[in-house]
């Protein structure tokens, strides 16, 4: 989820530019050289996988380095079956569980203690929803085709929210756009969604003949959906996405099931 961290830098820059314009109009002296640092947490509990948590701190908008991993945090994850584990930080900087694994239907609780302050979050993993098929759809105004995911939203409220991640030739698209879908108003119906991707170079088509496109189709809870839906409207927002983490940290904690499907662009 590298785009989460890029997005926070973009939000900071947009907010500061807005204050700059206001200051010029009203002749108010505003110091824009720095912004208060915030704890940033990215936690995920993937189906059948070890929970992982990244703890970092935001930087000033003009700093070019990535958000640094923080050492010394006490990170715990528990579930509604009575299991609990303190995660250990590996050599990549992530805090990773040793025994705990994500299971559908379970509710997971996150606790992060850092420098005397606790941050908490809760997320329930919805049942898995399978992709029925992937196709390539060519938008008339484009010279290339985009992947389209086809699936059926199950009857009931357990599965209402989805997130899609597209990998092209093994590489995740690192733009700030998030692809989220909801079956809240189409309960039990077949759904078909184009998954927009963009190129890192405006002169290149993002999808070329023969490219392998892998779609990770996540079933997420409502708060996770809201976070990434806010992130998808980043360009029109002057506020941070609504975090589900309590205690003042930015970021998101998500327990999700998922399905994968591959298609070759033709």
N, C-alpha and C positions, 0 to 999 in steps of 0.2 A: 504493500500500500504506500509506495513511495510518493504517489501523487497527493496524499493527505498532507505531507510535510511541505511539498511545493505549494499547495493551495494556501496554507497558513501564511507563507511569505507573501503570496500575491494579495491576500486579504489585507495584510499589514500595509503593503505599498499603496493599495487603493484607498484605504482609510486616510493615510497620511497625505496623499495627493488631494483628497477632498478637503482636509483641514488647510492645506496650502492655499487652495482656491478661496476658501472662506476667509482666511487671514488676509489675503491680498485685497479682497473686496471690502472688508471691515476695518482694515489697517490694525489688525491685532497681531501682536508679536507672539508667535508660537514656536517653541523649540521642537523641531522635528528630527533631531539627530538620534534619538533613541526612543524605544518603547519599553514598558515594563516586561521583564522576562516571565514566562508562564511555563508550568510543567505541562508536557505533552505526552499523552499515553496512547499507545496503539496496542490493543489486546485482541487476540483472536482464539477461539476454540473451534477448530475445524472438526467435522465429522471424522471419527476414527483416527484422529491425529493428536499429538501432544499440544496442549495449550501453550501459546507463545505471547510474550508481552514485551513491548519496547517502551522504555522510559527515557525521555529526553527533555530538553529545555529549548524554548523558542529563542531565536536570535534577533538582533536588529534587522530591519528590512534591507539595509545596505550591506549586510555581511553575506558573502558568497558561499561560505562553507555549509555543509549539511548540518542538520541539527545533531549535536553530539549525544552519544549514548551516555546515560548517567550510571555510575557505579554506586554500590552501597545501598540500593533500595531493597526493602523487604517486600517481596511480591508473593502473594498467596492466592490460590484459586480453590474454591470449594464447590460442591454440587448439592442438589437436594436429596441425594442418596446417602449423605453423611461422609463422603470422601473429601479430603482436603490435602493440599500439598503446597509446600514452599518451593517456588521455582528457583533454579540456579542459573546464573548468567554464564553463557557460553562465550567462546572466543569471537563470535560475531557481534556481541553486545546485547543479544536478545536474552530475556529470561525465559527458560524453557522447562516444562514439567518432565519428570522422569517416568512416572508410572501412569498418571491420569490421562485418559483419552476421552475425546468428545463423543457423546452419545445423543442421538436424536431424542427429543422429548424432555431432556433434562434441563434444569435451570442452573446456571453457573454464576457464582459470585466472585468478583475480583476485589482484592485489597492491596493497595500499594502504599507502603509507608516510606517516606523520604524526608529527611531532615526534620523529623518530629511531627510531620503532618501526614494524615491518612486520606487517601482517595479511594472511593469505592464505586462499584458498578455492578449491575445485574443484567444478564441476558439469557433468554430461553431459546434452545435450538429447535427450530421447527422440523417436521418430518421432511425427508428428501422428496423433491419433485424431479422427475426425469425429463430430459429433453426428448421430445418426439423425433425431431429432425432439425438439421441445419440446411439452409439453402443460400444461394447467392442472389441478391436482388440488385439490379442496376437501376439507379435513379436516372431519369432521362437527362438531367443537366450535368451529369458526371461522366467521366471517361472510364470509371472503374465501378465494380460492383461491391456491395456491402453485405456482410453476413446477416441473415435473418433467422432468428430462433423461433421454433414452433414447440409449444407445450400446452398441456391442459391444466388449468388451475383447479385443484381439487375442491370438492364441495366442503363447505365449512370454513371456519375462521382460523384454523391452525396454520394454513398457508395463504397469506395474502400479500406478501412482500418479497421482492426478488431483486438481486443485484447481478449484473453480468460483467465479467472481465474478459477482454479479448487479447489473446496473444498471437502475434504474427511471426511465424518462423521462430517460435520459442521466446519471443521478447514481448513483454507487456507494453501496451501503448501508454506512454508516460505523460499524457496531457492531463489537465485538471478536470476534464469532463468525466462524470460518473454516469453509468447506465443503470438506472433503477426502474423497476416496473411494479405495478400493483394490480392485484386481482380483486381488490376490495369491492368493486362495483360490477364485476363480471364473474361472480361466484360459479364455479363448476364449468366454465366455458373454455373452449380452445382459445389460445392467444398466439399472436404472431407479431413479432417486434423486430424492426430493423435496428441493428447495433452500429451506431455511427462511430467511425474511427477517423483520426486525422493524421497527417504526416508530420514528422518532426521538421521536415524541410518543405516549405510551401510549394516548391517547384516540383516535388515528387508526388506521384500518386501513392496513397498509403497501402493500397492493395494492388498487387501485380499478378499477372498470369503465373500460376504454379505456386503461389504462396500457400503455406499451410496455416490455417487459422484455427486456433484452439479456443473454444468458449468455455469458461468456467461459470456455471449457472448456479448461483447461491440462493438458498431459501433463508431469509433473515427475519428478525422480529421487527416490530413497528419502529422502535427507537433507532435501530440501525438504519432502517430505510429512510427515516426522517433525516438523519445525519447526512447520508450520501445524496439524498434528494436536494438538501440545502447546498451541498457541495456542487451539484450539477448546475445550480443557478448562481454560481460564484460571481460571474461577471456583473450581475445586477444587485449584488449585496454588499453592504458596508459592515456586516457583522459576521462573526464566526459561526460555522455550522453548529446546530444545537447538539451539544455533547450529552451523552448519557452517563458521564462520569461525574460523581458528586465530590465536592471538596475544593472546586476551583480549577481543576485541570482541564485542558483542552484535549480533544481526541475522541476515540470511540472504543467500546468494548463490545465485541460481536461473537456470539455463538451461532454457527451456521452449518447447515448441511449443504451438499453440493452435488452436481453432476457435471461431467466433462464430455465434450464431443468435438471431433476434428473434422474439418472440411478443407479441400484443396480448391483454391480460386481458379475458376475456369471462365 
